Amino acid sequence: MASDPRATRAAAEISRINAFFPIMTILGNRWAASRPFQGKTIAISAHLTTLTGALIRELSLGGGNWVVCSSNHATTDHGVVAMLRNNGITVYTLGNQNDAYRQALDHKPDLIADVGADIMSTLINERPDLIESVQGGVEVTRTGISKLRALNSIPIGVVNINDGKLKPAIENRHGVGEGLWHAVQSLTGMHISGRRVGVIGYGPVGRGVAAYARANGASVEVVEPNPIRRLKAHYDAYPTPNLPDCLERVGIAVTCTGKQGVIDTDLVRQARNGLVLVNAGHGNDEVDITGIKAASSGIDQVADHVVRYTLEDGPTVVVLADGNPLNIVTNAGSPEPVLLHFALLGLTLEWLAEKKLKPGEISVPVELEDEAAGIALTALGMAHG
Ligand SMILES: NC(=O)c1ccc[n+]([C@@H]2O[C@H](COP(=O)([O-])OP(=O)(O)OC[C@H]3O[C@@H](n4cnc5c(N)ncnc54)[C@H](O)[C@@H]3O)[C@@H](O)[C@H]2O)c1
């Protein structure tokens, strides 16, 4: 079979990443020796970027039957899909998004890893017959944890990585903050220095997005309804206006909430002319793109991932990446923070492979976070200071 050049490109990119931060190769060597997943079926839903490709390729060295589905068509790198398939891994990407989760479940997984609880909710809602055989699941996002907590009860054991010590502190904050501004700059050519930026939501993601914007010389304001977080933003020396006031003033607004419909068409009508809307949250619905399209008299595709809308009787606004999480769509920024929580995800699956968790949510064990941090220090060449 002729090799797919996209797979070769993805593999080359992974080699470059591993050359400077070999956390995945350290783990791959460990799993190849211990084969912790032998005899197990593992279903993973993920943004299929080169980084998840790097993780899943190393995990598969530990044995087992790996079934992967893309969690978002817009963040799927088809080079990674081709590379994983070349490595004998089943990947579902096309067609109806929910069908991919159903197809993954048809493999009767022992373990599940999710970003957004999509496989787990499909299991709970549509395949209760399979629940008993699932040893446990891992969820890495706030969105997924919220979805699971909204259920009356969670019938399988789920390890929450999102609220551990490591991921919010490193990936949500530093990874997204750094990568997002790289992506904005490379897509639009804008220099951030001197621009007015509104950060909507001041969780770990918003905190990083605000800090890296400020470090790049922007003038930053924060919109946050939670009083404690708003107070933190105040003491971090950001103005904390309400959302309509912020959007009237800023040139770039970044949603970091994980909530649907935060910026609706009515807000956009009152916004500053030329406002650039960017999303850093997990989904693609924090900005009401459908409503903006419907209210527009003109739509101009300025460049890849850059669309300008002219609202009838209103301002023009620019939306990047159709409201999808920009740093992920463009695979921007240093891979290290993401690889760090992927290492934790892999270590958690290794830990789960020997267990059957009781139903409900549990925090990621501290010893696994310590181990992931130790391996990261080794990969950075800092194991001994
Ligand atoms: N882009 C990425 O690579 C990436 C990485 C990690 C997490 N995420 C996603 O980013 C989102 C935020 O993550 P987090 O860890 O900061 O979550 P978080 O829940 O800790 O913080 C979100 C904040 O948004 C605030 N908020 C909610 N509704 C709001 C509204 N209408 N207006 C203003 N603020 C509002 C909340 O009060 C909260 O403080 C989640 O969807 C998460 O899954 C994205």
The ligand as an SDF file (V2000), in Angstrom:
LIG
                    3D

 44 48  0  0  0  0  0  0  0  0999 V2000
   -8.5950   25.7260   24.0490 N   0  0  0  0  0  0  0  0  0  0  0  0
   -8.0030   24.7920   24.7490 C   0  0  0  0  0  0  0  0  0  0  0  0
   -6.9720   24.2350   24.3700 O   0  0  0  0  0  0  0  0  0  0  0  0
   -8.5790   24.4230   26.0950 C   0  0  0  0  0  0  0  0  0  0  0  0
   -7.7700   23.7850   27.0530 C   0  0  0  0  0  0  0  0  0  0  0  0
   -8.3210   23.5170   28.3180 C   0  0  0  0  0  0  0  0  0  0  0  0
   -9.6490   23.8290   28.5910 C   0  0  0  0  0  0  0  0  0  0  0  0
  -10.4100   24.3980   27.5970 N   0  0  0  0  0  0  0  0  0  0  0  0
  -11.8110   24.7680   27.8120 C   0  0  0  0  0  0  0  0  0  0  0  0
  -11.8470   26.1620   28.1690 O   0  0  0  0  0  0  0  0  0  0  0  0
  -13.0350   26.4110   28.9330 C   0  0  0  0  0  0  0  0  0  0  0  0
  -12.6400   27.1350   30.2260 C   0  0  0  0  0  0  0  0  0  0  0  0
  -11.7940   26.3050   30.9910 O   0  0  0  0  0  0  0  0  0  0  0  0
  -11.4580   26.6640   32.5190 P   0  0  0  0  0  0  0  0  0  0  0  0
  -10.6300   25.5500   33.0470 O   0  0  0  0  0  0  0  0  0  0  0  0
  -10.9710   28.0540   32.6350 O   0  0  0  0  0  0  0  0  0  0  0  0
  -12.9540   26.5360   33.1180 O   0  0  0  0  0  0  0  0  0  0  0  0
  -13.6500   27.1570   34.4050 P   0  0  0  0  0  0  0  0  0  0  0  0
  -15.0200   26.5970   34.4440 O   0  0  0  0  0  0  0  0  0  0  0  0
  -12.7660   26.9840   35.5970 O   0  0  0  0  0  0  0  0  0  0  0  0
  -13.7460   28.7430   34.1060 O   0  0  0  0  0  0  0  0  0  0  0  0
  -14.7340   29.3020   33.2810 C   0  0  0  0  0  0  0  0  0  0  0  0
  -15.0950   30.6710   33.8520 C   0  0  0  0  0  0  0  0  0  0  0  0
  -16.0400   31.2960   32.9770 O   0  0  0  0  0  0  0  0  0  0  0  0
  -16.9720   31.9930   33.7890 C   0  0  0  0  0  0  0  0  0  0  0  0
  -18.2190   32.2160   33.0380 N   0  0  0  0  0  0  0  0  0  0  0  0
  -19.2420   31.3620   32.8540 C   0  0  0  0  0  0  0  0  0  0  0  0
  -20.2030   31.9450   32.1320 N   0  0  0  0  0  0  0  0  0  0  0  0
  -19.7680   33.1890   31.8280 C   0  0  0  0  0  0  0  0  0  0  0  0
  -20.3200   34.2710   31.1020 C   0  0  0  0  0  0  0  0  0  0  0  0
  -21.5240   34.1850   30.5370 N   0  0  0  0  0  0  0  0  0  0  0  0
  -19.5890   35.4090   30.9930 N   0  0  0  0  0  0  0  0  0  0  0  0
  -18.3730   35.5110   31.5700 C   0  0  0  0  0  0  0  0  0  0  0  0
  -17.7920   34.5040   32.2740 N   0  0  0  0  0  0  0  0  0  0  0  0
  -18.4950   33.3660   32.4120 C   0  0  0  0  0  0  0  0  0  0  0  0
  -17.1840   31.1020   34.9860 C   0  0  0  0  0  0  0  0  0  0  0  0
  -17.6930   31.8300   36.0970 O   0  0  0  0  0  0  0  0  0  0  0  0
  -15.7600   30.5930   35.2360 C   0  0  0  0  0  0  0  0  0  0  0  0
  -15.0500   31.4190   36.1500 O   0  0  0  0  0  0  0  0  0  0  0  0
  -13.6990   25.0420   29.1290 C   0  0  0  0  0  0  0  0  0  0  0  0
  -14.6540   24.8500   28.1100 O   0  0  0  0  0  0  0  0  0  0  0  0
  -12.5510   24.0610   28.9150 C   0  0  0  0  0  0  0  0  0  0  0  0
  -13.0120   22.7750   28.5230 O   0  0  0  0  0  0  0  0  0  0  0  0
   -9.9010   24.7290   26.3810 C   0  0  0  0  0  0  0  0  0  0  0  0
  1  2  1  0
  2  3  2  0
  2  4  1  0
  4  5  1  0
  4 44  2  0
  5  6  2  0
  6  7  1  0
  7  8  2  0
  8  9  1  0
  8 44  1  0
  9 10  1  0
  9 42  1  0
 10 11  1  0
 11 12  1  0
 11 40  1  0
 12 13  1  0
 13 14  1  0
 14 15  2  0
 14 16  1  0
 14 17  1  0
 17 18  1  0
 18 19  2  0
 18 20  1  0
 18 21  1  0
 21 22  1  0
 22 23  1  0
 23 24  1  0
 23 38  1  0
 24 25  1  0
 25 26  1  0
 25 36  1  0
 26 27  1  0
 26 35  1  0
 27 28  2  0
 28 29  1  0
 29 30  1  0
 29 35  2  0
 30 31  1  0
 30 32  2  0
 32 33  1  0
 33 34  2  0
 34 35  1  0
 36 37  1  0
 36 38  1  0
 38 39  1  0
 40 41  1  0
 40 42  1  0
 42 43  1  0
M  CHG  2   8   1  16  -1
M  END
$$$$
